[in-house]
Each structure stands twice: as structure tokens, then as C-alpha cells.
Amino acid sequence: MTNSLPDDAREIPHSQMPNVQLRIGQSTIEGAGTGLFLMSGPQSDGTARARDRLGTYEGARYTEPDT
């Protein structure tokens, strides 16, 4: 199951989960801004189940807005 990426989107490469395809792009939800979208999940049919690992984040964690 492979979906084409919208013009505004870019794939996020990651070696930890080679079967997972993610993209960053504009949400179609009004006022939502940019979002992270699952294009293909880790299951053999390209889906994802609740609690499937889709990626990792190793950056800084913030509890207060950065001003």
C-alpha cells in the first residue's frame, strides 16, 4: 500500500523502522497547520495498530512554550 505524497509534503527518512513511511505536510483540518502523517505502517499490509511504534524522537522536550 503506497500513497503518493502531496506536493507540500516531504518524507521523513529513518533507519530504525524501514517499513514505516511518514510525511510532514499541511493538514486538511482548518487551523491545524503542519502535521505528521502515516503513509504506510509497520504491519505487512501497510497498516498500523494501536501501540505500534512509528518513530522515535530524540530531541529536546519542552513543558512550557518557548518564548
N, CA, C and O atoms as a GROMACS GRO file, in nm:
protein
  268
    1MET      N    1   0.085  -0.119   0.000
    1MET     CA    2   0.000   0.000   0.000
    1MET      C    3   0.088   0.124   0.000
    1MET      O    4   0.143   0.160   0.104
    2THR      N    5   0.103   0.188  -0.113
    2THR     CA    6   0.186   0.306  -0.123
    2THR      C    7   0.102   0.422  -0.175
    2THR      O    8   0.038   0.410  -0.279
    3ASN      N    9   0.104   0.531  -0.104
    3ASN     CA   10   0.031   0.651  -0.144
    3ASN      C   11   0.131   0.753  -0.195
    3ASN      O   12   0.243   0.760  -0.145
    4SER      N   13   0.093   0.831  -0.295
    4SER     CA   14   0.182   0.936  -0.341
    4SER      C   15   0.176   1.052  -0.243
    4SER      O   16   0.074   1.075  -0.178
    5LEU      N   17   0.286   1.124  -0.232
    5LEU     CA   18   0.294   1.236  -0.140
    5LEU      C   19   0.239   1.362  -0.203
    5LEU      O   20   0.264   1.387  -0.321
    6PRO      N   21   0.166   1.441  -0.127
    6PRO     CA   22   0.120   1.571  -0.178
    6PRO      C   23   0.240   1.660  -0.210
    6PRO      O   24   0.350   1.636  -0.158
    7ASP      N   25   0.220   1.760  -0.293
    7ASP     CA   26   0.330   1.849  -0.334
    7ASP      C   27   0.397   1.917  -0.216
    7ASP      O   28   0.518   1.943  -0.221
    8ASP      N   29   0.321   1.948  -0.109
    8ASP     CA   30   0.378   2.021   0.005
    8ASP      C   31   0.447   1.931   0.105
    8ASP      O   32   0.505   1.980   0.201
    9ALA      N   33   0.443   1.800   0.084
    9ALA     CA   34   0.492   1.707   0.185
    9ALA      C   35   0.635   1.662   0.155
    9ALA      O   36   0.682   1.668   0.042
   10ARG      N   37   0.700   1.616   0.260
   10ARG     CA   38   0.831   1.554   0.242
   10ARG      C   39   0.837   1.431   0.330
   10ARG      O   40   0.786   1.430   0.442
   11GLU      N   41   0.902   1.327   0.279
   11GLU     CA   42   0.915   1.205   0.356
   11GLU      C   43   1.020   1.224   0.464
   11GLU      O   44   1.112   1.305   0.450
   12ILE      N   45   1.004   1.150   0.571
   12ILE     CA   46   1.098   1.155   0.682
   12ILE      C   47   1.175   1.023   0.680
   12ILE      O   48   1.119   0.919   0.716
   13PRO      N   49   1.302   1.025   0.640
   13PRO     CA   50   1.378   0.901   0.637
   13PRO      C   51   1.420   0.859   0.778
   13PRO      O   52   1.462   0.943   0.859
   14HIS      N   53   1.410   0.732   0.806
   14HIS     CA   54   1.458   0.682   0.935
   14HIS      C   55   1.492   0.534   0.918
   14HIS      O   56   1.415   0.458   0.860
   15SER      N   57   1.605   0.495   0.969
   15SER     CA   58   1.652   0.357   0.952
   15SER      C   59   1.600   0.264   1.061
   15SER      O   60   1.608   0.142   1.046
   16GLN      N   61   1.545   0.319   1.169
   16GLN     CA   62   1.501   0.235   1.280
   16GLN      C   63   1.379   0.150   1.245
   16GLN      O   64   1.365   0.039   1.295
   17MET      N   65   1.293   0.201   1.160
   17MET     CA   66   1.171   0.131   1.120
   17MET      C   67   1.155   0.141   0.969
   17MET      O   68   1.080   0.226   0.921
   18PRO      N   69   1.225   0.056   0.893
   18PRO     CA   70   1.229   0.073   0.747
   18PRO      C   71   1.095   0.053   0.678
   18PRO      O   72   1.078   0.103   0.566
   19ASN      N   73   0.999  -0.017   0.736
   19ASN     CA   74   0.870  -0.038   0.672
   19ASN      C   75   0.773   0.077   0.694
   19ASN      O   76   0.670   0.084   0.627
   20VAL      N   77   0.804   0.167   0.785
   20VAL     CA   78   0.715   0.279   0.817
   20VAL      C   79   0.749   0.398   0.728
   20VAL      O   80   0.866   0.436   0.717
   21GLN      N   81   0.648   0.456   0.665
   21GLN     CA   82   0.667   0.577   0.586
   21GLN      C   83   0.583   0.688   0.648
   21GLN      O   84   0.462   0.674   0.666
   22LEU      N   85   0.650   0.797   0.681
   22LEU     CA   86   0.586   0.914   0.741
   22LEU      C   87   0.606   1.033   0.651
   22LEU      O   88   0.699   1.035   0.570
   23ARG      N   89   0.520   1.133   0.663
   23ARG     CA   90   0.540   1.258   0.591
   23ARG      C   91   0.501   1.374   0.680
   23ARG      O   92   0.421   1.361   0.772
   24ILE      N   93   0.560   1.487   0.650
   24ILE     CA   94   0.522   1.613   0.713
   24ILE      C   95   0.458   1.697   0.604
   24ILE      O   96   0.512   1.709   0.494
   25GLY      N   97   0.343   1.756   0.634
   25GLY     CA   98   0.276   1.841   0.536
   25GLY      C   99   0.162   1.917   0.601
   25GLY      O  100   0.131   1.898   0.719
   26GLN      N  101   0.100   2.001   0.523
   26GLN     CA  102  -0.015   2.078   0.571
   26GLN      C  103  -0.134   1.987   0.596
   26GLN      O  104  -0.167   1.904   0.512
   27SER      N  105  -0.196   2.004   0.709
   27SER     CA  106  -0.317   1.929   0.740
   27SER      C  107  -0.434   1.987   0.661
   27SER      O  108  -0.437   2.106   0.630
   28THR      N  109  -0.529   1.901   0.630
   28THR     CA  110  -0.651   1.948   0.564
   28THR      C  111  -0.754   1.996   0.666
   28THR      O  112  -0.861   2.044   0.629
   29ILE      N  113  -0.723   1.982   0.794
   29ILE     CA  114  -0.811   2.029   0.902
   29ILE      C  115  -0.787   2.179   0.919
   29ILE      O  116  -0.674   2.223   0.943
   30GLU      N  117  -0.892   2.256   0.907
   30GLU     CA  118  -0.880   2.402   0.915
   30GLU      C  119  -0.816   2.445   1.046
   30GLU      O  120  -0.860   2.406   1.154
   31GLY      N  121  -0.711   2.527   1.036
   31GLY     CA  122  -0.643   2.581   1.152
   31GLY      C  123  -0.543   2.487   1.218
   31GLY      O  124  -0.480   2.523   1.317
   32ALA      N  125  -0.527   2.366   1.164
   32ALA     CA  126  -0.439   2.268   1.227
   32ALA      C  127  -0.292   2.291   1.193
   32ALA      O  128  -0.205   2.252   1.270
   33GLY      N  129  -0.263   2.352   1.080
   33GLY     CA  130  -0.124   2.379   1.043
   33GLY      C  131  -0.055   2.256   0.987
   33GLY      O  132  -0.114   2.179   0.912
   34THR      N  133   0.070   2.239   1.023
   34THR     CA  134   0.152   2.129   0.974
   34THR      C  135   0.132   2.006   1.062
   34THR      O  136   0.114   2.016   1.183
   35GLY      N  137   0.134   1.890   0.999
   35GLY     CA  138   0.114   1.767   1.074
   35GLY      C  139   0.206   1.656   1.030
   35GLY      O  140   0.273   1.666   0.928
   36LEU      N  141   0.210   1.551   1.108
   36LEU     CA  142   0.286   1.430   1.078
   36LEU      C  143   0.185   1.323   1.037
   36LEU      O  144   0.090   1.297   1.110
   37PHE      N  145   0.205   1.262   0.922
   37PHE     CA  146   0.108   1.168   0.867
   37PHE      C  147   0.172   1.034   0.838
   37PHE      O  148   0.284   1.027   0.788
   38LEU      N  149   0.099   0.928   0.869
   38LEU     CA  150   0.144   0.792   0.841
   38LEU      C  151   0.101   0.755   0.700
   38LEU      O  152  -0.018   0.756   0.669
   39MET      N  153   0.196   0.723   0.614
   39MET     CA  154   0.166   0.682   0.477
   39MET      C  155   0.162   0.530   0.465
   39MET      O  156   0.083   0.476   0.388
   40SER      N  157   0.246   0.462   0.540
   40SER     CA  158   0.249   0.316   0.539
   40SER      C  159   0.299   0.271   0.675
   40SER      O  160   0.402   0.318   0.724
   41GLY      N  161   0.227   0.179   0.736
   41GLY     CA  162   0.260   0.133   0.870
   41GLY      C  163   0.346   0.009   0.871
   41GLY      O  164   0.380  -0.046   0.766
   42PRO      N  165   0.382  -0.036   0.990
   42PRO     CA  166   0.475  -0.147   1.006
   42PRO      C  167   0.416  -0.286   0.980
   42PRO      O  168   0.491  -0.383   0.966
   43GLN      N  169   0.284  -0.296   0.975
   43GLN     CA  170   0.224  -0.428   0.951
   43GLN      C  171   0.247  -0.469   0.805
   43GLN      O  172   0.269  -0.383   0.720
   44SER      N  173   0.242  -0.598   0.776
   44SER     CA  174   0.272  -0.648   0.642
   44SER      C  175   0.179  -0.592   0.535
   44SER      O  176   0.216  -0.587   0.418
   45ASP      N  177   0.058  -0.551   0.573
   45ASP     CA  178  -0.035  -0.493   0.475
   45ASP      C  179  -0.026  -0.340   0.470
   45ASP      O  180  -0.108  -0.276   0.404
   46GLY      N  181   0.072  -0.281   0.538
   46GLY     CA  182   0.091  -0.136   0.535
   46GLY      C  183   0.010  -0.059   0.637
   46GLY      O  184   0.014   0.064   0.638
   47THR      N  185  -0.063  -0.128   0.723
   47THR     CA  186  -0.142  -0.060   0.825
   47THR      C  187  -0.063  -0.050   0.956
   47THR      O  188   0.047  -0.103   0.968
   48ALA      N  189  -0.123   0.018   1.051
   48ALA     CA  190  -0.066   0.028   1.185
   48ALA      C  191  -0.176  -0.005   1.285
   48ALA      O  192  -0.293   0.027   1.263
   49ARG      N  193  -0.138  -0.067   1.392
   49ARG     CA  194  -0.232  -0.098   1.501
   49ARG      C  195  -0.206  -0.004   1.618
   49ARG      O  196  -0.100   0.059   1.626
   50ALA      N  197  -0.301   0.004   1.707
   50ALA     CA  198  -0.280   0.083   1.829
   50ALA      C  199  -0.153   0.031   1.897
   50ALA      O  200  -0.132  -0.089   1.908
   51ARG      N  201  -0.072   0.123   1.942
   51ARG     CA  202   0.054   0.097   2.012
   51ARG      C  203   0.168   0.050   1.924
   51ARG      O  204   0.275   0.018   1.976
   52ASP      N  205   0.150   0.046   1.791
   52ASP     CA  206   0.263   0.019   1.702
   52ASP      C  207   0.360   0.135   1.711
   52ASP      O  208   0.319   0.251   1.720
   53ARG      N  209   0.487   0.105   1.708
   53ARG     CA  210   0.589   0.208   1.710
   53ARG      C  211   0.608   0.261   1.568
   53ARG      O  212   0.632   0.185   1.475
   54LEU      N  213   0.596   0.392   1.553
   54LEU     CA  214   0.607   0.454   1.422
   54LEU      C  215   0.734   0.536   1.406
   54LEU      O  216   0.775   0.564   1.293
   55GLY      N  217   0.796   0.573   1.514
   55GLY     CA  218   0.918   0.653   1.508
   55GLY      C  219   0.967   0.683   1.648
   55GLY      O  220   0.902   0.652   1.747
   56THR      N  221   1.083   0.744   1.653
   56THR     CA  222   1.138   0.787   1.781
   56THR      C  223   1.174   0.935   1.772
   56THR      O  224   1.201   0.987   1.664
   57TYR      N  225   1.174   1.001   1.884
   57TYR     CA  226   1.213   1.141   1.892
   57TYR      C  227   1.322   1.153   1.996
   57TYR      O  228   1.304   1.114   2.111
   58GLU      N  229   1.435   1.208   1.954
   58GLU     CA  230   1.549   1.220   2.045
   58GLU      C  231   1.585   1.364   2.074
   58GLU      O  232   1.690   1.392   2.131
   59GLY      N  233   1.498   1.457   2.036
   59GLY     CA  234   1.525   1.599   2.057
   59GLY      C  235   1.487   1.645   2.197
   59GLY      O  236   1.450   1.566   2.283
   60ALA      N  237   1.498   1.774   2.216
   60ALA     CA  238   1.464   1.835   2.345
   60ALA      C  239   1.314   1.821   2.372
   60ALA      O  240   1.233   1.822   2.279
   61ARG      N  241   1.278   1.809   2.498
   61ARG     CA  242   1.138   1.803   2.538
   61ARG      C  243   1.105   1.931   2.614
   61ARG      O  244   1.180   1.973   2.703
   62TYR      N  245   0.994   1.991   2.578
   62TYR     CA  246   0.952   2.117   2.639
   62TYR      C  247   0.822   2.098   2.713
   62TYR      O  248   0.731   2.030   2.665
   63THR      N  249   0.813   2.158   2.832
   63THR     CA  250   0.690   2.153   2.908
   63THR      C  251   0.620   2.289   2.909
   63THR      O  252   0.502   2.298   2.943
   64GLU      N  253   0.693   2.394   2.873
   64GLU     CA  254   0.640   2.529   2.865
   64GLU      C  255   0.665   2.582   2.725
   64GLU      O  256   0.764   2.545   2.662
   65PRO      N  257   0.578   2.669   2.674
   65PRO     CA  258   0.601   2.728   2.542
   65PRO      C  259   0.733   2.803   2.538
   65PRO      O  260   0.769   2.872   2.633
   66ASP      N  261   0.804   2.789   2.428
   66ASP     CA  262   0.929   2.860   2.409
   66ASP      C  263   0.898   3.003   2.366
   66ASP      O  264   0.836   3.024   2.261
   67THR      N  265   0.939   3.101   2.445
   67THR     CA  266   0.909   3.240   2.413
   67THR      C  267   1.031   3.315   2.369
   67THR      O  268   1.023   3.434   2.338
   0.00000   0.00000   0.00000
